[in-house]
Each structure stands twice: as structure tokens, then as C-alpha cells.
Amino acid sequence: MNKQADIICIGSALWDVIGRAPVALHMGADMPGRIQRLPGGVALNIAATLARLGLRPTLLSAVGRDGEGEELVAACAALGILTEHLHRPDDLATDVYMAIEGAGGLVAAIADAHSLEAAGEAILAPLEDGRLGSESAPYQGLVALDGNLTETLLADIATRPSFARADLRLAPASPGKARRLRALLGHGGATLYVNCEEAGLISDSAPANAAEGAEALLGAGARRVVVTDGANGAAQGDGSGVTFLPAPEVRVARITGAGDTFMAAHIAAEAGGAGREAALKRALGAAARFVAGEDADA
């Protein structure tokens, strides 16, 4: 088993292409702004923030052997992410995410994760063949898993012996993929990280705030949940009840990646021994700094 990693991050690793304009945008708008190409994907974003916060994450994903893939692997290594267990198929291109943001937040986004979906369970091989774990000796540490995997594979993970003892932290990746996580709600070690919209989609409800979203998910069978509500705050819930904290007020400079930053900061806080309220407060602070354009660990 790899003794170097503090946490395994499973899911999307790709290039983010983000266009940002300083004004509110409408359909068909053609405005000046800035376009950035950055390492991204939910699992990669979480891993990068964890590395900045002092943990050593290893990444399980599919990254092509094309030029974009070679560049992405090098960028991951520079960020402090362990990459030796990546699945590197010869016949698949490196995935990409494209988003447009205006002064009011995210306008639209498209996630092309076709290579990750095509790779399927091949990315999980290190957890099955003894490198990180196996069916007879399951990995027992932290695992951050995102919903960019196929619904079939996520349902399979819910009952795989190799995941039975993991401290499993789940992120849906987007509202459009939120329902994929339903199969994992009852996993004994699962903590679900979602926003209010995603909480409603998973629980077939319409929560008005983070606390209501947490209650709805617990009622739907989740063991432990953390629900965010943008600038309003976040709630954490489990069998002992629900705790809500407001978010710090900041001027919004960017949106894409804020949820991943929140989740990573919460995981890091708990890994460092922080209690429920302290971990929630640290995660909200990290997300606020990110949204304001600062580093999460500033």
C-alpha cells in the first residue's frame, strides 16, 4: 500500500477553460474579458487544495497520453499531487471543462468527461490490485469521490468490498449529475457534500436553505451530509442533528472551483482534528477567500 498518500481523490482531472467578464452577461453577449486555462476537474481541484493545506493526495483518474495529458500530469506534480496511479490510456483524449462567468456568477458550462467515463473501472485498479488496497485488504483511509464517474460505476462502488472501510467523501460534480450519488447514500462511511439545489435533486425536495437541505438528505437515508448555500452559509448534519453557520461576506471574483475548495478545506480541517463547528467555519473561510480571488490557505 502507498504510505505516502493521506487521501485518495477519485474522479475528473482535466483542463479548465474559464472565460470571465467583469459585467453581467445575457444570452448572446459578446464582451471583453479574460480567458484562463488551468488544471481542473473536481477530483483534481480537491487534491490541489488539499496539497496547499498540507496533505498529500494521490489522484485516480483517466488522463490521455496526448500533449494536453502530458502537460496536465506535469502540472499536477507541480501542485504536490501524487500521479503515479493515474490511468493513462493511449486511445483517449484528455478531458476538458469550459465555463463562462460574469459579474453575477456562472453563466453556463460544459463538462467533457467522456474519457473518464470510457475508462470506467480501470481507474480503480490500484484499489483492487494491492497497490493501494484490495478486496481482502480494503483501503481504510480518506477517499474523495466525485460524481463524474458513470452512474453504473458509482452504484458498483457502493457495494465493492475494496471501498467497504473507506472514509468516503462524495461530491456530485454538478447538479446534472447529483442523482448519480443516490446509490451511495447508505454507505456506512459516506459524507455527502452538496449545494442546496443538489440536495433537493437527490432527496426529491425543495430545500429553502442549507439546514433544510441537510434534513432532507438525512431523511432520504444519508448518514452524514454537508450542504452549502452560496453566500448564505453551510450546514452539517448527521444522526446527532444539524449545525448551520453563515458565510463570510466577500466580493465575488470567481466561482468555478469554490465548492471543491470548500470540500477540501473541510476534509483537511477534520483530518487535523477540528470539531464540527470549527471544520465548518474553516471550510466557509477557505471558500470565501477563493471566491474573493485569494488562495484558500491565505
C-alpha positions in Angstrom: 0.0 0.0 0.0 1.2 3.5 -0.8 2.3 5.0 2.5 2.9 8.5 1.1 -0.7 9.5 0.4 -3.0 11.0 3.1 -6.1 10.8 0.9 -7.1 9.3 -2.5 -9.0 11.6 -4.9 -11.1 9.8 -7.5 -12.8 11.4 -10.5 -12.2 14.1 -13.0 -8.8 15.5 -13.9 -8.9 17.8 -16.9 -8.2 21.3 -18.3 -10.5 24.1 -17.2 -11.0 26.8 -19.8 -12.7 29.7 -18.0 -13.8 32.9 -19.6 -14.6 35.8 -17.1 -16.2 39.1 -17.9 -16.4 42.0 -15.4 -20.1 42.6 -16.1 -23.3 40.7 -16.0 -23.9 38.6 -19.2 -27.0 37.8 -21.1 -27.7 35.2 -23.8 -25.7 36.1 -26.9 -23.5 38.6 -25.1 -20.1 39.3 -26.7 -17.9 41.1 -24.1 -14.2 41.7 -23.4 -12.8 39.7 -20.5 -10.1 37.2 -19.6 -9.8 33.6 -20.6 -7.7 31.2 -18.5 -6.6 27.6 -19.0 -6.0 25.9 -15.7 -5.7 22.3 -14.3 -9.2 21.4 -13.1 -11.8 18.8 -12.6 -13.5 18.1 -9.3 -11.1 15.4 -8.0 -8.0 17.4 -9.2 -9.3 20.7 -7.6 -9.9 18.9 -4.3 -6.5 17.3 -4.5 -4.8 20.6 -5.3 -6.4 22.4 -2.3 -5.6 19.5 0.0 -2.0 19.8 -1.1 -1.9 23.5 -0.4 -3.3 22.8 3.1 -0.5 20.4 3.9 -2.0 16.9 2.9 -0.5 14.5 0.4 -3.2 13.5 -2.1 -2.9 10.8 -4.8 -5.1 11.1 -7.8 -7.1 8.3 -9.5 -8.4 9.4 -12.9 -8.0 9.0 -16.6 -5.6 11.3 -18.4 -4.7 10.8 -22.1 -1.2 10.4 -23.4 -1.7 13.4 -25.8 0.2 16.6 -25.4 -2.6 18.1 -23.1 -2.3 15.0 -20.9 1.4 15.2 -20.5 1.2 18.8 -19.6 -1.6 18.1 -17.1 0.3 15.4 -15.3 3.3 17.7 -15.0 1.1 20.5 -13.6 -0.4 18.1 -11.1 3.1 17.1 -9.9 4.0 20.7 -9.5 0.9 21.2 -7.3 2.0 18.5 -5.0 -0.4 15.8 -6.2 0.8 12.2 -6.5 0.2 11.0 -10.0 1.8 7.5 -10.3 -1.6 5.7 -10.1 -3.3 7.6 -12.9 -4.8 5.6 -15.7 -3.1 6.7 -19.0 -5.0 5.2 -22.0 -3.4 5.5 -25.4 -6.7 5.8 -27.3 -8.5 8.5 -25.3 -8.0 12.3 -25.3 -7.6 14.4 -22.1 -10.9 15.7 -20.9 -11.8 19.5 -20.8 -14.3 21.7 -19.0 -15.4 25.1 -20.4 -17.2 27.8 -18.5 -18.4 31.4 -18.9 -18.6 33.6 -15.8 -20.0 37.1 -15.5 -20.3 39.6 -12.6 -23.4 37.7 -11.5 -21.6 34.3 -11.3 -21.6 31.3 -13.6 -23.5 31.8 -16.9 -23.0 28.4 -18.5 -20.6 25.5 -18.5 -20.0 22.3 -20.4 -18.0 19.4 -19.0 -16.5 17.0 -21.5 -15.6 14.0 -19.3 -16.0 11.3 -22.0 -12.6 9.8 -21.5 -13.1 9.4 -17.7 -16.5 7.7 -18.4 -15.0 5.5 -21.1 -12.1 4.4 -18.8 -14.7 3.2 -16.3 -13.4 0.9 -13.5 -9.9 0.9 -15.0 -9.1 4.0 -12.9 -9.9 2.0 -9.7 -7.3 -0.7 -10.4 -4.9 0.5 -7.7 -7.6 -0.1 -5.1 -8.1 -3.6 -6.3 -4.7 -5.0 -7.2 -2.8 -4.3 -3.9 -1.1 -1.1 -4.8 -3.4 1.0 -2.6 -5.8 -1.7 -1.4 -7.6 -4.9 -2.4 -10.8 -6.8 -1.8 -9.2 -8.8 1.0 -7.3 -5.7 2.5 -9.6 -2.7 1.8 -8.2 0.8 1.9 -9.2 2.3 5.2 -8.3 6.0 4.8 -9.9 9.1 3.3 -11.3 8.9 -0.2 -12.8 11.9 -2.1 -15.0 10.7 -4.9 -16.8 12.8 -7.5 -19.9 12.2 -9.5 -18.2 12.4 -12.9 -18.0 8.6 -12.8 -20.8 6.8 -14.5 -24.0 6.0 -12.6 -23.3 2.3 -13.1 -19.8 2.5 -11.6 -20.9 4.6 -8.7 -23.6 2.1 -7.8 -21.0 -0.7 -8.1 -18.6 1.2 -5.7 -21.4 1.3 -3.1 -21.1 -2.4 -2.6 -17.5 -3.1 -3.6 -15.5 -4.8 -0.7 -12.5 -2.6 -1.6 -14.5 0.5 -0.6 -16.2 -1.0 2.5 -13.9 0.5 5.1 -13.1 3.9 3.4 -13.9 7.3 4.9 -15.8 8.2 1.7 -16.3 11.9 0.9 -18.7 12.4 -2.0 -19.2 15.3 -4.4 -21.8 15.3 -7.2 -19.6 17.4 -9.6 -22.7 19.3 -10.8 -26.5 19.4 -10.3 -26.9 17.5 -13.5 -25.0 14.5 -12.0 -26.3 14.8 -8.4 -28.8 11.9 -8.6 -25.9 9.6 -9.5 -24.9 9.6 -5.8 -28.2 8.1 -4.6 -26.7 4.6 -4.6 -24.0 5.7 -2.1 -26.3 7.4 0.4 -26.4 4.4 2.7 -22.6 3.6 2.6 -21.6 3.4 6.2 -18.6 5.7 5.8 -20.0 8.2 3.4 -20.2 12.0 3.9 -22.1 13.8 1.1 -21.0 17.4 0.1 -23.7 19.2 -2.0 -25.3 22.6 -2.5 -29.0 23.3 -1.9 -30.0 22.5 -5.4 -28.2 19.2 -5.4 -29.6 18.3 -2.0 -33.1 18.8 -3.4 -32.4 16.7 -6.5 -31.1 13.8 -4.5 -33.9 13.9 -1.9 -36.7 14.9 -4.2 -37.4 18.0 -2.2 -37.1 21.8 -2.5 -35.0 23.0 0.5 -35.1 26.7 1.1 -31.7 26.8 2.8 -28.7 24.6 3.8 -30.2 23.4 7.0 -33.4 22.2 5.2 -31.2 20.5 2.6 -29.3 18.6 5.3 -32.5 17.5 7.0 -33.9 16.3 3.6 -30.8 14.3 2.8 -30.8 12.7 6.2 -34.4 11.8 5.8 -33.6 10.2 2.4 -31.1 7.9 4.0 -27.8 9.7 4.1 -25.6 9.1 7.1 -23.7 12.4 7.2 -24.0 15.5 5.0 -22.5 18.9 4.4 -24.8 21.3 2.5 -23.7 24.7 1.1 -26.0 27.6 0.2 -23.6 30.0 -1.6 -23.2 33.4 0.2 -25.7 32.4 2.9 -23.7 29.7 4.6 -23.5 26.0 5.1 -24.9 23.2 7.3 -23.5 19.9 8.5 -25.9 17.1 9.6 -25.8 13.6 10.9 -27.6 11.4 13.5 -26.9 13.9 16.2 -28.5 16.9 14.5 -27.8 19.7 12.1 -25.4 22.7 12.6 -25.6 25.8 10.4 -23.0 28.6 10.1 -23.3 31.8 8.0 -20.7 32.5 5.3 -18.3 35.5 5.4 -19.2 38.4 3.2 -16.9 38.9 0.2 -16.8 40.5 -3.2 -17.1 37.7 -5.9 -14.2 37.5 -8.2 -14.6 33.8 -9.4 -17.0 30.9 -8.9 -15.7 27.8 -10.6 -14.0 25.6 -8.1 -15.5 27.2 -4.9 -17.4 24.1 -3.9 -14.3 21.9 -4.4 -12.3 24.3 -2.2 -14.9 24.2 0.5 -15.0 20.4 0.5 -11.2 20.1 0.6 -10.8 22.6 3.4 -13.5 20.8 5.4 -11.7 17.4 4.9 -8.4 18.9 5.8 -9.8 20.5 9.0 -11.3 17.3 10.1 -8.1 15.4 9.3 -6.3 17.8 11.6 -8.7 17.1 14.4 -11.2 20.0 14.1 -14.7 19.5 15.6 -17.9 20.0 13.7 -18.3 23.8 14.1 -14.6 24.5 13.7 -14.3 22.4 10.5 -17.4 24.1 9.0 -16.0 27.6 9.8 -12.6 26.8 8.3 -14.3 25.5 5.1 -16.5 28.5 4.8 -13.5 30.8 5.3 -11.4 29.0 2.6 -14.3 29.1 0.1 -14.8 32.8 0.8 -11.1 33.6 0.2 -11.3 31.5 -3.0 -14.3 33.4 -4.3 -12.7 36.7 -3.5 -9.7 35.7 -5.6 -7.3 34.7 -2.8 -5.6 31.4 -2.0 -7.7 29.0 0.1 -4.9 28.8 2.7 -4.2 32.5 2.9 
